[in-house]
Amino acid sequence: MVQQRRRGEALKEDIFKVALDILENEGYEAVTFAEVAKRAKTSRSVIYRQWESPFALLYAASISQGFQYGKRSLAQATADQGNLRDDLHFLCDYMVANAKRYPKEFISVVNSEVAKGNSLIDENRHSGNLQAMTTILERARRRGEVVGEFSVRAKLVPFDILRYHLIYSLEDVDEQFVDELVDEVLLPIYQKKPV
């Protein structure tokens, strides 16, 4: 019996599964294109055409796994909750919940890549974060909860703080943490009165 050649999404999902399995069971150094290709029963050239490095492959695989386990889109995370505080809380809860869906070994991979000087924030993700906060702040402006304009840096504050605590400090980001972040950091930034 001749086995049908896998293509497209089916092949990609097999490659992702193999890469994450190697990561979880053997560690980051064991995730090579040659090893992934061998175990996924495909060629290295197929993998090289899709991803520039094992880290890029693991990053894509981790994001894919997050979506499989019910990851909401960033657009869904900006749904109107009725007021600025609840909108910010909903966004932060989204980030925390989705970060916890990544494979447990992936955080150490991220730390390793950052230590090597590799950037983790691609332009699309940066742009998506800015769009999410623009949506939330414009809605708050229409409600009369905020006045004035905000810099790019101010809009990225929730993402930068949560990314630091979820990835680098490995701190447990719980409900109390999110409450304090929203009430003591974010609301004072966004609801400050212009001078």
Secondary structure as GFF3:
##gff-version 3
##sequence-region A 1 195
A	DSSP	alpha_helix	8	26	.	.	.	ID=ss1
A	DSSP	three_ten_helix	28	30	.	.	.	ID=ss2
A	DSSP	alpha_helix	33	40	.	.	.	ID=ss3
A	DSSP	alpha_helix	44	50	.	.	.	ID=ss4
A	DSSP	alpha_helix	54	68	.	.	.	ID=ss5
A	DSSP	three_ten_helix	76	78	.	.	.	ID=ss6
A	DSSP	alpha_helix	84	99	.	.	.	ID=ss7
A	DSSP	alpha_helix	106	115	.	.	.	ID=ss8
A	DSSP	alpha_helix	123	143	.	.	.	ID=ss9
A	DSSP	alpha_helix	152	163	.	.	.	ID=ss10
A	DSSP	pi_helix	164	168	.	.	.	ID=ss11
A	DSSP	alpha_helix	175	180	.	.	.	ID=ss12
A	DSSP	pi_helix	181	186	.	.	.	ID=ss13
A	DSSP	alpha_helix	187	190	.	.	.	ID=ss14
###
